[in-house]
Amino acid sequence: MSRRARFDINIPAEQMLAYYQGIAREVSVMSYDGRRIEFPADKLRPFMDHQGVRGVFELEFDDQHRFVALHRIE
């Protein structure tokens, strides 16, 4: 069974560079339902553009809280 968490992200390109270079390895966000969610920063790479990463995302994880997928909703 998969579990999901939705959240907003607004990471400017300059800050995203630290993630891209491996200086920062984890992203920590607050989901809409109040949970603190952490996941590997490299999962955001497909969503990065010249402005950074922005939007509403949904993180899918398994029963052991391991990453399954990340989707941009808006």
Helices and strands as residue ranges (DSSP letters): E 3-12, H 13-20, E 26-30, E 36-40, G 41-47, E 52-61, E 67-72
